[in-house]
Amino acid sequence: MKFLIIYLILINIITFIVFGADKLKAVKNKWRVPESVLLGLSLAGGSVGGIFGMYIFRHKTRKIAFKLLIPLFCIVHIILVYLLIR
């Protein structure tokens, strides 16, 4: 259980940072992080970091895939954690 908590904290921090880095790169017209990487990190457990990254950095908030999938991933992650704890 301790490993799971540490993993979820780290993947969410990493996802949040990658969203911020991609937004900075977008503003500076530099090489971007692929959307598949952003969604993949969110799917891998970083959905909370993805949601915070989207709204704090105002990044990918107009993309339908991000508006639907990341909250869906978050709901699934919450259910899975609940079932593991229970």
C-alpha positions in Angstrom: 0.0 0.0 0.0 2.9 2.4 0.8 4.3 1.8 -2.7 1.0 2.7 -4.3 0.7 5.9 -2.4 4.3 6.9 -3.2 3.7 6.0 -6.9 0.5 8.0 -7.1 2.1 11.1 -5.5 5.1 10.9 -7.9 3.1 10.3 -11.1 0.8 13.2 -10.3 3.6 15.5 -9.6 5.3 14.4 -12.9 2.1 14.8 -14.9 1.5 18.3 -13.4 5.1 19.4 -14.3 4.8 17.9 -17.9 1.6 19.8 -18.5 3.3 23.0 -17.3 6.4 22.4 -19.4 4.2 21.8 -22.5 2.3 25.0 -21.9 5.6 26.9 -21.6 6.8 25.3 -24.8 3.5 26.2 -26.6 3.9 29.8 -25.6 7.5 29.9 -26.8 6.7 28.0 -30.1 9.1 25.3 -29.2 9.0 21.5 -29.6 5.9 20.2 -27.8 5.1 17.2 -25.7 2.8 14.8 -27.7 -0.8 14.7 -26.5 -0.5 10.9 -26.3 2.2 11.4 -23.6 0.0 13.8 -21.6 -2.9 11.4 -21.8 -0.7 8.4 -21.1 0.7 10.0 -17.9 -2.9 10.8 -16.8 -4.0 7.2 -17.5 -1.0 5.8 -15.7 -2.3 7.3 -12.5 -1.6 11.0 -12.9 -5.1 12.1 -13.6 -5.3 14.5 -10.6 -2.0 16.1 -11.7 -3.5 16.3 -15.2 -6.6 18.0 -14.1 -4.7 20.5 -12.0 -2.2 21.1 -14.8 -5.0 21.7 -17.3 -6.7 24.4 -15.2 -3.8 26.0 -13.4 -1.8 26.4 -16.7 -5.0 26.8 -18.8 -3.6 24.1 -21.1 -5.6 21.7 -23.3 -8.9 22.9 -21.7 -10.5 23.3 -25.1 -9.6 19.8 -26.3 -12.6 17.4 -26.0 -10.3 14.4 -25.5 -8.7 16.0 -22.5 -12.0 17.4 -21.1 -13.6 14.0 -21.2 -10.8 11.5 -20.7 -8.8 12.9 -17.8 -11.8 13.3 -15.5 -12.9 9.8 -16.5 -9.4 8.5 -15.6 -9.6 10.3 -12.3 -13.0 8.7 -11.5 -11.6 5.2 -12.4 -8.5 5.8 -10.3 -10.5 6.9 -7.3 -12.7 3.7 -7.6 -9.7 1.5 -8.0 -7.9 3.0 -4.9 -11.2 2.7 -2.9 -11.5 -1.0 -3.9 -7.8 -1.7 -3.0 -8.2 0.0 0.4 -11.4 -1.7 1.1 
